[in-house]
Amino acid sequence: MTSHHGRPHRLRRALLLVGAVVVLAGIAFTAWEAFRARTALQQMAADVETLAGQLTEGDVAAAPATLDHAQAEARTAVDSTTGPGWWLAARLPWVGDDVRAVQVVAGVGRDLTTDALPGVVTSAAALDPARLRPVDGRVDLQPIEDAAPGVVRAAEVIAELRGRADTLDPTALVDQVATPVVDLQTRLEEAAVLADRASRAVRLLPPMLGADGRRTYVLVFQNNAEARATGGIPGAFAQVVADDGRLVLGRQSDAARLGGQPERPVLPLTEREVALFTDRLGRFSQDVNLTPDFPRTGELVRAMWQKRYGTRVDGVLSADPVALSHLLRATGPVDVAGEPVDADSAVPLLLSQVYADVADPAAQNRFFDRVARSVFGAVVTGQGDARGLLDGLVRSTEEGRTLVWSAHPEEQDLLAPTRLGGAFPVADDATPDVGVYLNAVPAYKLDYYLDHRVDVVADRCARGRQHLTVTVRLSSRVPRGYRRLSEYVAPEVPVFGRGAIVQTLYLAVPRDGRLLSMSVDGQALEPQLSSYGDRPVVIRTVALQPGKSREIVLELRTGNGQTGDPDVRTTPGVRSSGLGEVSASACA
């Protein structure tokens, strides 16, 4: 006989058993869904990598299918990370952060593939370098204008997704989750930078190339054989007219004709500018880039040109011989006065050989102008490889050799934060920015033999500030037979002698930062401190005897909250950009 008291007990056991089965089934299902999500996310990441390669290589025909597959995998990842099991798991101790991180990653992947990348793929075909190749001296601006909305939208979405991904703290996650989170954050950071550049470019190019009416620019040809903060002394100038995508190189000028020797600066200078660079900054066209701030250089060149020729100027462009060599690598050789000039010969020819062959400075400047016109002609007529030409322009910009300033405020706002804009260090509140700039002291052309390298190491992080070690190495490659060089190249320098390279260095400390110590060749020195803009500047004049090297080391502390990777800018040299190793943030 069965007792009625046993029935509730058996019922409770049955219910508990059913509950346990349901929980175990839910756990198993959630685990299975997690496996599906992981697989889908891995495949989506691989698809995005493939897509990037296709767009880089110009394989726009294959890109849509790759994007479709990536979108499908992203949807699978999101579907696999939603539901009651995931809702519950996200609220459990110990594992909740990891679960929520997986859900964020899946959501970011879905939005990336559905909201950002379609615009990128659609625009890629329109912005193929081959389609933008100049024909009869004219660039077709319509494809750029058509692509602009999609490119701008993609940049906005990627920036928003980067912000979402950056809310995740990898240090609080298990390795299996932290690794893909860090990978996503890194890739989105890189994508955001590229998308921002593209967004600025499609907004700048049409108006600056004359889509809304004729534009007039002054092209400054910098000569690195005599260092200036932005590269080299301005040796030649030319007028460039842009009208509905058509580019024409017009009037040529030089320092003697443009700058003259006015009694007063062409524009009012600040007391700080005069203290750092003297009033030559605004009086002589060959000294307008003693300042490392290219927008200021642009203002001065514009004022000088308008005063001299009475022509309204919409902006100022700048390039050096190394930038021309990057373009020549794509266009192939050009003919200058019956002689071929190619990517390998341009730099030694323009920065060294010309001074041995041509004694008259005015004739030297005319030769610079002929070379620049020949390269300009090759570019605007579509000579050579279009993608290689774009690569050359990008490389020149990254090295600080190609600079642009616009007199139109809305365009200058887009240019100012970029390398192309060449502004005195500009960074966001979290980025410690360092500047190292060179100005030749005597008027000579010996800096063709100067090498410099700037290395920055972030080695400590404390209370939202980083400790930076900045090492500047200067090396003279002046040949042993330097006495056979012309007086124009290697004059007798008072105090230091013939063959000496003498430079004044301007070392910009991060905003609200502090210089802790300074040494030259291992000897501690009391630095000469000044300021420029909103930051401290260390000034030091250094002389190098032929074949010798010098080393300047600065210990810096950044401003509060500057926990990002250091951003470093320096004067581009003849054989390199001047940038060495720059470490990641010590606060990462």
N, C-alpha and C positions, 0 to 999 in steps of 0.2 A: 504494500500500500504506500502510495506516494504522498508525502506531507505537503500540504498547501503552503507551508512556510518556505519551501525550497524554490517555489516558482519565481518570486521576485529576484532571488539571488541568481538563478539561471538566466533570467531576462537581462539583469545588469551585465552579466558576463557576456551574453550574446551581443548586447549593445556596444560594450567595450571592444569586443572582438571586431564587430563591424566597423566601429570608429577607427580602430587600429589599422584595419585593412584599408579604409579610406585614406587615412593619413599616410600610410606607407605608399599607397598608390599615388597620392598627390606628390609625395616626395620623389617617387620614381619618375612620375610624369614631368615634374619640374626639372629633375636632373636631366631627363631626356631632352626637354626643351632647351636647357642650358647648353647641352652638347650641340643641338641644332643651331642655336644662336652663335656659339663659338665658331662653328664651321662656316656659317653664313657670313659672319664678320670677317673671317680670314679670307674668304673668297671675294668679298666685296673690296677688301683692301688690295688684293691682288689685281682685281679689275681696274680699280682707280689708278694703280701703278702702271698697268698696261695702257690705260687711257692717256695718262700723262706722257708716256713714251710716244704714243701715236700722234698726239698733238705736237710734241716737240719735233718729231721727224716729218711732220706735214702729212701724215696718213689720215686725212680727215674723212676719207670714205669708210674706213673701218671703225671710226670712233663711235658712231651712233649705236652699233650693235653691242660694243663693249659697254657703253653706258646703260643700255637696256638691261644687260645681264647684271650689272652692278646694282641697278635699282631693284631688281627682283630679289637679289640676295639681301639687300638692305631691308626690304619689306619682310622677308622671312625672319631676319634678326629681330625686328621690332615685334612681330607676331609671336615669336618664341620667348619674348621677355615680358609678356603681359599676361594677366589672368590672376585668379585667386592665389595660386601658389606663390607667384612672384610678389603679389601685394603683401602676403604674410611674411615671406622671407625678407623683404625689404625692411620689416619692422622688428626683426629678431636681433638680439644682441650678438656681437661678434661677427656676424656675417652681413648685417644690414648695409653697411657702407659699401661692401663689395658688390652686393646685388644692385644697389642703386647706381653704382658706377657702370656696371654692365648695361643697365637700362639707358643711362645717359649716352654711352658710347653708341648703342644701337640707334637711339633717336637722332644723334648728330649725323650718323652715317646715312640715315634715311633722308634727312633734310639736305645734306650735302649733295646727294645724288639726284634729288627731285627738284630742289629749289635753286641750287648754284650751278652745278655742272652742265645742265642743259643749255644755259646761256653761254657757257664757255665753249661748248662743242659747236653751237650754232655760229658763234662769232669767229671761231678758229678758221673756218672756211673763208669768211669774208676778209679776215686779216692775214691770210697767207702772204708771206713776203713776196712771193712771185706775183701776186695780184696787185701789190702795192709798188712794184717796180716802176720807176719813172719812165714814161714814154714821151719822147721828144721834149724832155725837160719838164714834164708835168706829172705830178702824183695825183691819181684819181682819189678824191677825198670822200666820195659817196659811200664806198664800203666802210670806211671808218665811222662816218656819221650813222650809218645803218646799224653797225655793231655796237655803238656806244651804250644804248640803254641796257642791253643784255650784259655787257661787261661791267658796267657800274653796279647793276643789281647783284651780279655774282660776287663782286667785292664786298658789298654790304652784307650779304648772307654769310659769306665765309668769315667776316669779322665777327658777326654775331655768334656763329658756331664756335669760333675760337674762344670767345668769352665764356660760353657754356662749358666747353671742355676744360678751360682753365679753373673752373670752380672745383674740380676734382683734385684731391690731395693724394698723389701716388704713395706718399710715405705712410698713409693710413690704410693701405690696401695690401692684400696678399700678393705675392709675386706674380701669380698667374693672371691677376687682374691688373696689377700696377704696370707691368711691361707693355701691354697694348694701350693702356691709358697714356703713358709717356710717349709712345710712338704716335698716337693720335694727336697729342698736344704739339709735338715737334712738327709733324706734317702740316697741321693746320697753321702753325706759326709761319712756316715757309710759304704755304699757299696764300696766306693773308698778305704777306709782303709782295709776292708776285702779282696777286690780284689788285692790290692797291696801286702798284706801278702801272698796270694795264689800265686801270680806271682813270688814273691821272692822264695817261698818254692819250686815250681816246677823247678826253675832254679838252686837251691842250692842242693836239695836232691840227684839227680843222681850222680853228680861228687863227692860230699862229702861222699856218700856211696860206692864209688869205681867203678862207671860205666866205668870210663876211666882208671882204674888201681888202684892198692892197695893204701890205705891211712892209715896213722898211727896217732892216736890222743892220747893225755894225758887227762885222766878224773881226775878232781880235786873234792874231796869230802869235801865240806865246812861244818864246825861245828859251828852252831849258838850259842852254849853255850859260845863261846868267840867271840865277835863281831868283824868283819872286814867290811870295807866299802861296799863290794859286798855281804856280808852275814855273813860269819864266817871264823874262822881260818882254813886253809887247813890242814886236819887231815890225809888224806890218798890220794894216787895217784895210778892210774892204766893205763896201756897201752890198747887202744882199736884199733883193726885193722878192717878196712872195705874193702871188696874186692867183687865187683860185687853184692852188696847188702847183703853180709854175714858179720855179726858182731861177733867178737871174743874178749873176755876180756883176756888180757895177763898179763904181768909182773906187780906185785904190788910193791909199794914203800911207804915211809912215809917221814915226814919232816926231820927226823934225817939222813936218808940215801940219800935223794935227795939234800937237801939244804946244809947240813954240816955247816961249819963256815968259808967260804972263806975270804981271806984277803981283797978282793975288789969285788964290784958288778959284777955280771955275764955279765951285759950289762952296757954301760955308762949311768949314770943318769944325768938329768938336774939339774941345781942349784935349780930350784923351787921344783923339786921332793925331793931333799935332805932336803931343808928347811922345807917342809911340813911333810914329812914322815921319814926322816933320811935315811941313806944309807942302813938300814936294808931292805928296799924295794927290793933291788937287791942282797942282801947277803943271806937272809934266806927264804927258801921256805914257811915257815908259815907266812911270812910278805909280800908276793908278791901282796896281795890284800888290803894292807893299802890304796892304791890308789882306788878311785871309778871308774877308767877307766879300764874296763875289757880287752879291746884290749892290754893295756900295761901289765896287768897281764899275758895275753896269751903269749906275747913276752918273758917275763921273765921266765915263766914256761917252754916254749919251749927251751930256751937257757940252763936252768938248766938240763933238761932231756937229751938233746943232749950232753951236757958236761959230765954228769954222766954215760950215757949208750951208747953213740955213735950211737943212733938211730935217723934217720931223722924224724922230727915231722911235720905233715901237719896242725895241729890245736890243740886247747885246748877246752875241754868241762868242764862244772861245774854244780854241783847239790848239794842240801842240804837235810837233813833228811825229811823236810816237802815236798819237791819235790818227794822223794821216797814214802812218805805216800800217795800222790795223785795217784801215779802209782799203789800202793798196793790196792787202792780202786777199781781199775779195774781188776787187776790180781788175787786178793784174797790173802790169807796168803801164806808166804813162810817159809820154814824150815831152821833155822839157828842153827847148832849144836844141833839138836834134839828139839829145841823150836820153836813154831810158832810165826811169827812176822807179824802183820797185820797193816792196815791203822791207827787204833787207838793206837796201842802200840808202833809203830816205833819211834815216836818223843820222848816221855818220856824215852823210853829205850835207845836210842842213845845219848840223850842230858843230861840225868840225872842219870838214874838207873845204867848205865854202870860204872859210877864213884864210886858208892857205892859197886858194885860187883867186879870190877876189879881195882886193885891198880896200876898196871904197865902201864905207858903210851903206851909203845910199844904193849902190849897185847890189850889195848883199840883200837889202830889203826888197829890191825889185826882183831878185832871184827867188826869194821866199814867196813873193806874190805870184810869180809864174808857176811855181810848184803847187801852191794852194789852188790856183785857178785850174790847173790841169787835173788835180784830184777831184775838185768840185765838178768839173765837166764830166769826168768819168762816172761820178755818182749820179748826177741828175739826168744823164742820158741812159741810165740803166745798164752800164757796162758791168760784166762779171756776174758773180753769184749773189742773188738777192738775199738768201738766208745768211750767207757769210758776211754780207754787208751789215745786216742787222746785228749779227754777233759782234762785229767790229765796233759798232756804235755802242752796244751794251758794255763791252769790255772797256772802251774808252771812258764811259760814264762811271763805271765802277772804280776805275783807277783815278778818277778826278781830273781827267784830261779834257773832257768835253763839258762845258758849262753853259748855262742859259739863264738870262735874266729878262723878265718882261716888264715893260712900263705899264702894263694893264694890271691893276690890282687883283682882279679875280683870277688871272692866270698866274701871277706871282704867288698868290696864296697856295696854289697847287704845286708850284715849283719849290718854294722855300724849304720844306722839310726834306727834300730829296737830295741825293748826291749830285744830280744834274743841276740843282739850284746853287750848289756851292756856298751855302751860307755858313758863317762862323758857327761852330758847333751848336746844332739844334737837336734836342732830344726830348722825349717825354719825361715826366716826373720820376719815373723809375729807372731811367737809363743814365749811367755815369758817362759823360762824353769828354773825351780828351782830344786836344789838338796840338800838333807839333808842326811848326811852319818855319821855313828858311827864307832869308833874304840875303842875297850877296851884298857884301859891304863895298868892295871896290867895283868900279865899272870895268868888267872884263868878261871874257867868254871861256873861262877855265872850268866852269861847273859841268861841262861835258864829262869831266873826269871825276866827278863827285858821286859817290854812292852813299845813301843813308838808309837806315832801317830802324823802325820803331816797333818795339815789342812791349806788350802790356800784360802783366800777370795779376789777376785778382786772387790773393792768397788767404785773406781772412774776411770774415763777416761778423760784425758785432753790433747789436742794437740798431739794425736797419742801415748800417753804413759799411762800406767795403774798404779794405786796404789794398791799394794798387801800387805796383812797382812798374814804373815806366823807364825803359832802357832805350836810349837813342845812340846808335852807332854811326859815326861819320868816317868814311874812308876815302883817301885820295888815291886816284889811279893815274896821277900825273906822271907821264913817262920820264925816264932818266934823261932823255935828251930834250927836256922842256926848254932849255935856253935857245933851242932852235925854233921854238914857236914864236909867232909874231908878237910884237908889243901889244897889239890889239887883243890878243888872246891871253897872254901871260905877261902883264906889265910888272914893273918893279913896284911891289907894294910896300909903302913906308912901314917901318918897324919889322914887318914879317919877311920881307925879301921877295925875290922873284920866284914864281912857281907855287906860292902859298895860296891855299883856298881859305878865304875868310868868310864866315857866315854869322849872321845874327839869328839866333833861335828864339822863337816865341812859343812857349809851352803853356797851353791853356788848361787850367785845372777845372775839374767838374764844378758845375754851378753849386754854390754854397759849400764847396769842398775846402780842403786845407792842405797846403804843402807841409809835409813833416820834415823832410830832409832833402838835400841835394848834394851830389858829388860829381866831380869831373876827373876821369881817369883814376878813380879810387880815392881821391882827396876830397874831404868834406869842405863845402863852401857855403858862405852866406849868400843866398840868392838875391838878385835884384827883382823885387816884386812890384807889379803894377796891376792894372785891371783893364778889361776890355769887354764891352757889353755887360753881362751880368756875372762875370766870372773872373777869378784871379788869373794873372798871366805872369809867368816867370820869363825873364829876358836874360840871354847869355850870348856873348860873342865868342866864337871859337875859331881858332886858326889851325889849319892842317898843313904841315910841310909835305912836300912831294913824297908819295908812297906811304904816308903815315896814317894812323887811325886814332880817333878819340872816342871816348864813351862817357855819356852823361846819364846818370841814374837819379830818378826822382821817386821819393816815397810820398804817396798821396792818400788822403782820406776823403771819401766821397761825401756828398751831401746826404742828409737824412732821407731815408726811403728810397735811395738809389740802389736797389738790389738787383737790377737787371744786368744783362751782359754789357760789358764796356763797349762803347762805340768810339772808334778812333779815326781821326782824319789827319792827313799830313800832305805836305807838298809832294806832288808826283815827281819822280826823278827820271833820268834818262833811260836807265836799264831796268827799273822796277817802279812799282807804285809807291815804294817807301814803306809799305805796311808789312810787318813781319808777323809773328805769332800774337794773337789776341785771345786770351783765355776766356772761358765762360765765367759766369758770375760765381763768386765764392759763396753766395747766399742760396744757391740752388739746392 
